[in-house]
């Protein structure tokens, strides 16, 4: 919070009574407020922009640092409008190290993966870390946790009472990830969250994939202001026409920009001005290979969007959507000093980044040290479970059964899972996986020491022929998820992650062939982005030894407990039929 004295100094700096710390000279301003390009100089005092004019000489003294922007374009810092930052597996410090050089200076996040593990009190350490980073996080309190319907097990359940408390606080910017089904069922905690946000005039962030017509109308009656989930450009356009601030998502596994952008490029409606960008879930390898929000700007331009419009979508549009345009989104006096120098709006290569008034990179080279804090025990010791045996992964039925007709969870894409019925052999009362029929065993195991839940089911569409993989980075509840065709390997995979406090692992024929330890809440690491990117490649290569043809089996596995992915999921509570919001028994029938 800005103090009275600090505000007075900012006012004096705006009047040139206090000299600027940094001046950017001779650049071409990309003015996203007025959609103009023109020559300008920018003066910065502490973390704020104090002048954007043709002449800022009155703001300088002998100590002012000069940055020559001749031949460069001055652009606002980029805003990721919806990201589960923890799903990158990078700690917040390392995530900032990865994305800020690409121009992302602000993100909107619920920090929900941390909450599921360490609770709201545990966020104190997270916010302490964020305060020291050259990246801002605009935090929305999740509408509730867990998100799963029916409810799975997490370490902390966010309730309506939490919203009554937290929506009143300056650090809270709204309600995060409000799913359509929670409004549809009139979940009491969700309705309390909505009312608390409305009381303090804070936006409600929505999540309504494939919602149209009456379903969308019902959702909007819950007061949702923003939505980041559209599977088609028709859906995207309908949401925009009904007043939503729509967000295009381009994650590591869900790439919707090419489809959603058609609502802009193939329509005369002015959809673009109410459109912003998000990456939702990204990994280190993709960030280092392709970029972050800068990559989305380039993709939009390549799809036919004008450079000015694409840059607005990555800056001011998102700031307005989330009601933070008083702080960020454009290069203007009073705004945070989040400024990029790019080569040209069309090519959009980020060369220099200033965030919070601090020079972070010049010509792509880091100018500051990204040093993770010392981690406390409460965030490192979060996996609590006894060792498991192969028998724990057996799906047991009647001893005299010879065959079982099972309903598998069939993956036809990272965010689409459908029913597939398969007949499997039963040996001594245990249903067997089938390599020939592409059916593997799957388990989700509660790992917080709350109730010891262990749900078992069957997945297909993975082409797993041997071994097992496991992960504790698994939104929305981050329990221990294991799949494979060999119960002994599944047990070894699970026990390996229990022993190291969380991570991701690939096991083949009784050997751990690749392991990524994620000791921070069982979901993150302080490895550098480059180190983690290499480990991600190692895990992918190891997973290929299982025979899987999926582009990223561990990413798919981490999403298996997300119930809102149409239509099926597996949580520690059981096999989930999400369209009907209930559990289902995967054993359809037994034959003797």
C-alpha positions in Angstrom: 0.0 0.0 0.0 1.3 3.4 -0.9 1.9 5.7 2.1 0.9 9.4 2.3 4.5 10.4 2.1 5.1 8.2 -1.0 2.1 9.6 -2.7 3.4 13.1 -2.1 6.7 12.2 -3.6 5.0 10.7 -6.7 3.1 13.9 -7.2 6.2 16.0 -6.9 8.0 13.7 -9.3 5.2 14.2 -11.8 5.7 18.0 -11.5 9.5 17.5 -12.1 10.3 18.7 -8.5 12.0 15.3 -7.9 14.3 14.0 -10.6 13.5 10.8 -12.5 15.6 7.6 -11.8 15.4 6.4 -15.4 14.6 8.1 -18.7 13.9 6.3 -22.0 14.8 8.5 -24.9 14.1 8.7 -28.6 11.7 5.8 -28.8 8.4 5.3 -30.7 5.5 4.9 -28.3 2.9 2.3 -28.9 0.0 4.1 -27.3 -2.6 1.4 -26.6 -5.0 3.9 -25.1 -5.4 5.8 -28.4 -4.1 3.3 -30.9 -1.3 5.6 -32.0 2.4 5.4 -32.8 4.5 8.5 -32.1 7.9 9.7 -30.9 8.1 10.0 -27.1 10.4 10.0 -24.1 9.5 8.4 -20.8 10.6 9.4 -17.3 10.4 6.9 -14.4 10.6 7.7 -10.7 10.9 4.6 -8.5 8.3 2.1 -9.7 6.0 4.7 -11.5 5.9 6.4 -14.9 5.9 10.2 -14.2 6.1 11.6 -17.7 5.5 10.6 -21.3 6.3 13.6 -23.5 8.3 14.8 -26.4 10.6 16.6 -24.0 11.4 15.3 -20.5 14.5 17.3 -19.9 13.0 19.0 -16.8 12.8 15.5 -15.1 16.5 14.8 -15.3 19.5 15.3 -13.1 23.1 14.0 -13.1 22.0 10.8 -11.5 19.3 9.9 -13.9 20.0 6.7 -15.9 19.5 7.1 -19.7 18.2 4.4 -21.9 18.5 5.1 -25.6 15.5 3.7 -27.5 16.4 5.0 -30.9 14.9 2.7 -33.5 12.9 0.8 -30.9 9.2 0.8 -29.9 8.1 1.5 -26.4 5.4 -1.0 -25.3 3.5 -1.6 -22.0 4.4 -4.7 -20.1 2.4 -7.8 -21.1 -0.4 -9.3 -18.9 -1.2 -13.0 -18.7 -4.9 -12.9 -17.8 -5.3 -16.4 -16.4 -2.5 -18.7 -15.3 -2.0 -21.5 -12.9 1.6 -20.5 -12.4 2.4 -23.5 -10.3 1.6 -25.8 -13.2 4.8 -24.7 -14.8 6.5 -26.7 -12.0 8.7 -23.6 -11.6 8.8 -21.8 -8.3 7.5 -18.2 -8.5 11.1 -16.9 -8.6 12.1 -19.2 -11.4 8.8 -18.6 -13.3 9.5 -14.9 -13.3 13.0 -15.6 -14.5 11.5 -17.5 -17.4 8.7 -15.1 -18.5 9.8 -11.6 -17.6 12.5 -11.5 -20.3 9.7 -12.3 -22.8 7.9 -9.2 -21.7 5.4 -10.6 -19.2 5.4 -8.3 -16.3 2.0 -9.1 -14.7 -0.1 -12.2 -14.3 -3.5 -12.9 -12.9 -3.6 -16.1 -10.8 -5.5 -17.8 -8.0 -2.4 -19.5 -6.6 -4.9 -22.2 -6.1 -2.5 -25.1 -6.5 -0.6 -23.8 -3.5 -3.8 -23.2 -1.6 -4.8 -26.9 -2.1 -1.6 -27.9 -0.4 -0.7 -25.3 2.2 -3.9 -23.4 2.7 -4.5 -19.7 2.8 -2.2 -19.2 5.8 0.5 -20.8 3.8 0.2 -18.1 1.1 2.1 -15.7 3.5 5.4 -17.2 2.3 4.2 -17.1 -1.3 3.3 -13.4 -1.1 6.6 -12.6 0.6 8.4 -14.2 -2.3 6.3 -12.3 -4.9 7.0 -9.0 -3.2 10.7 -9.3 -4.1 10.1 -10.3 -7.8 10.1 -8.1 -10.9 6.6 -9.5 -11.7 3.2 -8.6 -10.4 0.6 -11.1 -9.5 -3.0 -9.9 -9.3 -4.6 -12.5 -7.1 -8.1 -13.7 -7.1 -9.3 -15.9 -4.3 -10.6 -19.2 -5.8 -14.4 -19.4 -5.7 -13.8 -22.5 -3.5 -11.4 -25.4 -3.2 -11.5 -28.1 -4.3 -12.9 -27.3 -7.7 -13.8 -30.9 -8.3 -17.5 -32.0 -8.4 -18.1 -34.3 -6.5 -15.6 -32.9 -4.1 -12.1 -34.5 -3.8 -9.6 -34.2 -1.0 -7.3 -31.2 -0.5 -5.4 -29.9 2.5 -7.6 -26.7 2.7 -11.1 -26.0 1.6 -11.9 -22.4 0.6 -15.4 -21.4 1.7 -17.8 -18.5 1.5 -16.5 -17.4 4.9 -13.0 -16.9 3.4 -14.5 -14.7 0.7 -16.3 -12.6 3.3 -12.9 -11.9 4.8 -10.5 -11.8 1.8 -12.6 -9.9 -0.7 -12.4 -6.9 1.6 -8.6 -6.9 1.4 -6.5 -4.8 -1.0 -4.5 -7.8 -2.1 -7.6 -9.6 -3.5 -8.7 -8.7 -7.0 -11.8 -10.8 -7.4 -13.1 -14.4 -7.5 -10.9 -16.8 -9.4 -12.0 -19.7 -11.8 -15.7 -19.7 -11.1 -17.0 -22.8 -13.0 -20.4 -22.9 -14.6 -21.5 -26.0 -12.7 -21.0 -24.3 -9.3 -23.4 -21.6 -10.4 -25.8 -24.1 -12.0 -26.1 -26.1 -8.8 -26.3 -22.9 -6.7 -23.5 -24.1 -4.5 -23.8 -22.0 -1.3 -20.1 -21.2 -0.9 -19.8 -20.1 -4.5 -22.9 -17.8 -4.2 -21.3 -16.3 -1.0 -18.1 -15.7 -2.9 -20.0 -13.9 -5.7 -21.9 -11.8 -3.2 -18.8 -10.9 -1.3 -17.0 -9.8 -4.5 -20.0 -7.7 -5.6 -20.1 -6.0 -2.3 -16.6 -4.7 -2.9 -17.0 -4.1 -6.6 -14.5 -6.8 -7.6 -14.8 -8.9 -10.8 -15.8 -12.6 -11.0 -13.5 -14.6 -13.2 -15.3 -17.4 -15.0 -14.6 -20.8 -16.5 -17.4 -22.1 -18.8 -16.1 -24.3 -21.6 -18.7 -25.0 -24.3 -21.3 -22.9 -22.6 -23.8 -21.4 -25.0 -27.5 -20.5 -25.1 -29.4 -21.1 -21.9 -26.4 -22.6 -20.1 -24.4 -19.4 -20.8 -27.3 -17.2 -19.8 -27.6 -19.0 -16.5 -23.9 -18.6 -16.0 -24.0 -14.9 -16.6 -26.7 -14.4 -14.1 -24.1 -15.3 -11.5 -22.4 -12.0 -12.3 -19.4 -13.4 -14.1 -17.4 -10.7 -15.9 -14.5 -12.6 -17.6 -14.2 -16.0 -19.2 -11.1 -17.8 -20.5 -12.6 -21.1 -21.9 -14.0 -21.2 -25.4 -13.6 -24.2 -27.6 -14.8 -22.6 -30.8 -14.9 -19.1 -32.3 -18.7 -19.3 -32.4 -18.8 -19.8 -28.7 -16.2 -17.1 -28.2 -18.3 -14.6 -30.3 -21.5 -15.4 -28.4 -19.8 -14.8 -25.1 -18.4 -11.4 -26.3 -21.9 -10.4 -27.7 -23.3 -11.2 -24.2 -21.0 -8.8 -22.5 -18.2 -11.1 -21.3 -14.6 -9.9 -21.4 -13.3 -12.9 -23.4 -9.8 -14.3 -23.0 -8.0 -16.4 -25.6 -6.0 -19.3 -24.2 -2.9 -20.7 -25.7 -1.3 -23.2 -23.2 1.3 -25.9 -23.6 -1.4 -28.5 -24.4 -4.6 -26.5 -25.2 -4.0 -24.3 -28.2 -7.1 -22.3 -28.9 -5.7 -19.1 -30.4 -6.0 -20.2 -34.1 -9.6 -21.1 -33.6 -10.8 -18.3 -31.3 -9.1 -15.6 -33.3 -11.5 -16.2 -36.1 -14.1 -14.4 -34.0 -12.0 -11.3 -34.7 -10.6 -11.9 -38.2 -13.8 -13.3 -39.7 -16.3 -10.9 -38.2 -17.1 -7.2 -38.5 -18.1 -7.1 -34.8 -15.6 -5.2 -32.7 -14.7 -8.3 -30.6 -11.0 -7.5 -30.3 -11.3 -4.5 -27.9 -12.8 -6.9 -25.3 -10.4 -9.7 -25.9 -7.2 -10.4 -24.0 -4.7 -13.3 -23.7 -3.8 -16.0 -21.2 -1.6 -19.1 -21.2 -3.4 -21.0 -18.3 -0.8 -23.8 -18.1 2.7 -23.7 -19.6 5.9 -25.6 -19.1 9.5 -24.4 -19.0 10.5 -26.0 -22.2 7.8 -24.2 -24.2 8.5 -20.9 -22.6 12.2 -21.1 -23.5 11.5 -22.4 -27.0 8.5 -20.3 -28.1 8.2 -17.5 -25.6 5.2 -16.5 -23.4 2.7 -13.7 -24.1 5.1 -12.3 -26.7 4.4 -15.6 -28.6 0.7 -15.0 -28.5 1.1 -11.5 -29.9 3.1 -12.9 -32.8 0.5 -15.7 -33.4 -2.3 -13.1 -33.5 -0.4 -10.9 -36.0 0.3 -14.0 -38.1 -3.4 -14.8 -38.1 -4.2 -11.4 -39.5 -4.7 -9.2 -36.5 -3.1 -5.7 -36.7 0.0 -5.3 -34.5 -1.6 -2.5 -32.6 -4.7 -4.6 -31.9 -2.6 -7.6 -30.9 -0.6 -5.5 -28.5 -3.8 -4.0 -27.0 -5.0 -7.6 -26.4 -1.8 -8.4 -24.5 -1.9 -5.2 -22.4 -4.7 -2.6 -21.9 -7.6 -5.0 -22.7 -6.6 -7.4 -19.9 -5.9 -4.6 -17.5 -9.4 -3.2 -18.1 -11.0 -6.7 -17.9 -9.6 -7.3 -14.5 -10.1 -3.8 -13.2 -6.4 -3.0 -12.8 -6.0 -0.5 -15.6 -5.4 2.2 -13.0 -2.1 0.4 -12.3 -1.0 -1.3 -15.5 -1.8 -1.8 -19.2 -0.4 1.3 -20.8 2.6 3.6 -20.8 1.1 6.7 -19.1 1.9 8.9 -16.0 0.8 7.3 -12.8 1.0 3.7 -14.1 3.5 1.1 -12.9 6.8 1.4 -14.8 6.3 -1.8 -16.7 7.9 -1.1 -20.1 9.3 -3.1 -23.0 11.5 -2.1 -25.9 10.8 -4.1 -29.0 12.3 -4.1 -32.4 9.1 -3.6 -34.3 5.4 -4.1 -33.6 5.1 -6.5 -36.5 7.9 -8.9 -35.5 7.5 -8.1 -31.8 10.9 -9.3 -30.5 11.3 -8.1 -26.9 14.8 -6.7 -26.3 14.7 -4.7 -23.0 12.3 -5.2 -20.1 11.7 -2.8 -17.2 9.3 -4.0 -14.5 8.3 -2.2 -11.3 10.8 0.4 -12.4 13.7 -2.0 -12.4 15.7 -2.8 -15.5 15.4 -6.6 -15.7 16.9 -7.4 -19.1 18.8 -5.5 -21.8 19.2 -7.1 -25.2 17.9 -10.3 -23.6 20.6 -10.4 -20.9 19.6 -10.5 -17.3 20.5 -7.4 -15.3 19.4 -8.7 -11.9 19.8 -11.9 -9.9 16.8 -14.2 -9.5 17.5 -15.8 -6.1 14.8 -18.1 -4.6 14.2 -17.6 -0.9 15.1 -20.2 1.7 12.1 -22.5 1.9 10.3 -23.3 5.2 9.5 -26.8 6.3 5.7 -26.3 6.0 6.0 -25.9 2.2 8.5 -28.7 1.8 7.0 -31.5 3.8 3.6 -32.0 2.2 3.4 -35.6 1.0 2.2 -37.9 3.7 1.5 -41.5 2.9 2.8 -44.9 3.8 4.6 -47.0 1.2 2.4 -48.9 -1.3 2.6 -52.4 -2.7 1.6 -53.8 -6.1 -1.5 -55.3 -4.5 -2.6 -51.7 -3.6 -3.1 -51.1 -7.3 -5.1 -54.2 -8.0 -8.7 -53.6 -9.1 -10.5 -56.5 -7.2 -13.8 -58.0 -8.2 -15.4 -61.4 -7.5 -13.0 -64.3 -7.3 -14.9 -66.4 -9.7 -15.1 -63.8 -12.5 -13.4 -64.5 -15.8 -14.0 -61.3 -17.6 -15.1 -57.8 -16.8 -16.7 -55.2 -19.0 -15.3 -51.9 -17.8 -16.0 -48.3 -18.6 -12.6 -46.6 -19.3 -11.7 -42.9 -19.3 -10.7 -42.6 -23.0 -8.5 -39.6 -23.8 -9.2 -38.1 -27.2 -7.2 -34.9 -26.4 -5.7 -33.2 -23.4 -9.1 -31.6 -22.5 -11.5 -34.1 -23.9 -12.2 -37.5 -22.2 -15.0 -39.8 -23.3 -16.4 -43.2 -22.3 -15.1 -46.4 -24.0 -16.4 -49.8 -22.9 -13.8 -52.6 -23.1 -13.9 -56.3 -22.0 -10.9 -57.2 -19.8 -9.7 -60.5 -18.4 -9.9 -61.2 -14.7 -7.3 -63.4 -13.0 -7.9 -64.6 -9.4 -10.3 -61.8 -8.8 -8.1 -59.0 -10.2 -9.1 -57.1 -13.4 -6.1 -57.0 -15.7 -4.9 -54.1 -17.9 -4.7 -54.8 -21.6 -1.9 -53.6 -23.9 -3.7 -55.1 -26.9 -6.9 -53.1 -26.1 -4.9 -50.0 -25.0 -6.2 -50.0 -21.4 -4.0 -49.1 -18.5 -4.7 -49.0 -14.7 -5.0 -45.7 -13.0 -5.0 -44.6 -9.4 -5.4 -41.3 -7.5 -4.2 -41.4 -3.9 -4.9 -38.8 -1.3 -1.5 -37.6 -0.2 -2.2 -35.1 2.6 -2.8 -37.6 5.4 -6.4 -36.6 5.6 -8.4 -39.8 4.9 -6.2 -42.2 3.0 -8.5 -42.4 -0.1 -7.3 -44.5 -3.0 -9.5 -44.5 -6.1 -8.8 -46.9 -8.9 -10.0 -46.9 -12.5 -9.0 -47.6 -16.1 -7.8 -45.2 -18.9 -7.4 -45.8 -22.6 -6.0 -43.8 -25.5 -2.5 -43.7 -24.0 -0.9 -46.6 -25.9 1.1 -47.6 -22.7 2.7 -51.0 -23.3 4.9 -51.3 -20.2 5.9 -49.6 -16.9 4.3 -46.8 -15.0 4.3 -43.0 -14.6 3.3 -40.9 -11.6 2.9 -37.2 -10.6 2.0 -35.1 -7.5 1.6 -32.0 -9.6 -2.0 -32.6 -10.6 -4.5 -29.8 -10.4 -7.1 -29.3 -9.1 -6.2 -31.2 -6.0 -2.6 -32.2 -6.4 -3.0 -35.7 -5.1 -0.7 -38.6 -6.2 -1.7 -39.8 -9.6 -0.3 -43.1 -11.0 -1.0 -45.0 -14.2 0.6 -48.0 -15.9 0.2 -51.6 -17.0 2.5 -53.1 -14.3 1.3 -52.9 -10.7 4.9 -53.4 -9.4 6.1 -50.5 -11.4 3.1 -48.4 -10.3 4.0 -49.1 -6.6 7.7 -48.1 -7.2 6.6 -44.9 -9.0 4.3 -44.0 -6.1 6.8 -44.8 -3.4 9.6 -42.9 -5.2 7.5 -39.7 -5.1 6.4 -40.3 -1.5 10.1 -40.6 -0.5 11.2 -37.4 -2.3 8.3 -35.2 -1.2 6.6 -35.1 -4.6 7.5 -34.9 -8.3 7.1 -36.7 -11.5 8.6 -40.1 -12.3 8.8 -42.8 -15.1 9.4 -46.4 -14.1 10.1 -49.3 -16.5 10.7 -53.0 -15.4 11.5 -52.2 -11.8 13.8 -49.2 -12.6 13.3 -45.5 -12.1 14.5 -44.2 -15.5 13.6 -40.5 -15.0 12.7 -38.5 -11.9 11.9 -34.9 -11.4 11.7 -33.9 -7.8 9.2 -31.2 -6.9 9.8 -30.5 -3.2 8.0 -27.2 -3.0 4.4 -28.2 -2.0 5.0 -31.4 -4.1 4.4 -29.3 -7.2 7.3 -26.9 -7.8 11.1 -26.7 -7.9 13.8 -24.0 -7.6 15.7 -25.5 -10.6 16.5 -22.9 -13.2 14.2 -22.7 -16.2 16.9 -24.2 -18.4 17.5 -27.1 -15.9 13.8 -27.8 -15.7 13.3 -27.6 -19.5 16.0 -30.3 -19.9 14.4 -32.5 -17.2 11.0 -32.1 -19.0 12.6 -33.4 -22.2 14.1 -36.3 -20.2 10.7 -37.3 -18.8 9.1 -37.1 -22.2 11.8 -39.4 -23.7 11.5 -41.8 -20.8 7.7 -41.9 -21.2 8.2 -42.9 -24.8 9.8 -46.1 -23.5 6.4 -47.0 -22.1 5.1 -46.9 -25.7 2.9 -43.9 -25.2 2.2 -41.8 -28.3 0.8 -38.8 -26.4 2.7 -35.6 -26.9 3.3 -35.2 -23.2 2.0 -38.1 -21.1 2.9 -36.5 -17.7 1.0 -33.4 -18.6 -2.0 -35.5 -19.6 -1.7 -37.5 -16.3 -1.6 -34.3 -14.2 -4.9 -33.3 -15.7 -6.7 -36.6 -15.1 -8.3 -35.4 -11.8 -9.7 -32.3 -13.3 -13.4 -33.0 -13.3 -14.4 -30.0 -15.5 -12.8 -31.6 -18.6 -15.6 -33.2 -20.6 -16.7 -35.7 -19.7 -14.8 -38.0 -17.3 -12.2 -37.8 -14.6 -10.6 -39.7 -11.8 -10.1 -38.2 -8.3 -9.3 -39.7 -5.0 -13.0 -39.9 -4.4 -13.6 -42.1 -7.5 -14.4 -42.2 -11.2 -16.3 -39.0 -12.1 -19.1 -38.6 -14.6 -19.0 -34.8 -14.8 -22.0 -34.1 -17.0 -24.1 -35.8 -14.3 -22.0 -34.5 -11.5 -21.6 -37.9 -9.8 -19.3 -40.9 -9.4 -19.6 -44.0 -11.6 -18.6 -47.6 -11.1 -16.1 -48.6 -13.9 -17.2 -52.2 -13.6 -20.2 -52.5 -15.9 -20.6 -56.3 -15.6 -18.8 -59.5 -14.8 -18.8 -62.8 -16.6 -18.0 -66.1 -14.9 
